[in-house]
């Protein structure tokens, strides 16, 4: 994960084996191709995002509290993600598309709860939350304290999610 994030999807499989302290044959026994390895990393990342979405939807407070949980969890996990919107490889196989759909479904449940309670604007979509989370998890190059700046952006974003007048 670290090497792919740092060096991109063309990082040599031998470098991955060295980083993992295993032989190249061991890497290929687990992942027959580079795409298999990258797919596993992308799937693992989407699975983490799904866990974050479920935690957000299960938040007992308001829907805004749930959205905050999702955004702050994405910020917290940003170094562990290898996702297309986070600069990772663009890989979409059937398993990855299924977990993406599940993430959107879980977030839609959260949004529906907030809309029904009059807490969230009616045009808010799961994709809006996903894009915002993605942007917040990619630090600006010259930001001194990205976590503090991103937390402020989360609060500003949340203040704009209320129902339209």
Secondary structure, DSSP 8 states (H G I E B T S, - for coil): -HHHHHH-TT--HHHHHHHTTS-HHHHHHH-SSHHHHHHHHHHHHHHHHHHHHHHHHT-SS-HHHHHHHHHHHHHHTGGG---GGGT------HHHHHHHHHHHHHHHHHHHHHHHTT-S-TT--HHHHHHHHHHHTS--TT-S-HHHHHHHHHHHHHHT-S---
